[in-house]
Amino acid sequence: YPNPFNPSTRINFEVLESKDIRLVVYDVQGREVEVLVDSQLSPGFYNVKWNAGSYSSGMYFLRMDSNTGSVSKKLLLVK
């Protein structure tokens, strides 16, 4: 939140059991823009801030991968 955002947003998520988490932002062409998390996390609630001030306005995709699956969300950067 917020979404759309300018220039930064917070990503909140919960980890139910210890696992490797990779949280990555991609542009609309599928290129990796920034890795926000790439580590083993313990159970709990997490809050990651993405400052996109140096990126162009437009749509981005946030993808969270773990050993149990993946989830994707759209992010809209409006400057």
Secondary structure, 3 states (H helix, E strand, C coil): CCCCECCEEEEEEEECCCEEEEEEEEECCCCEEEEEEEEEECCEEEEEEEECCCCCCEEEEEEEEECCEEEEEEEEECC
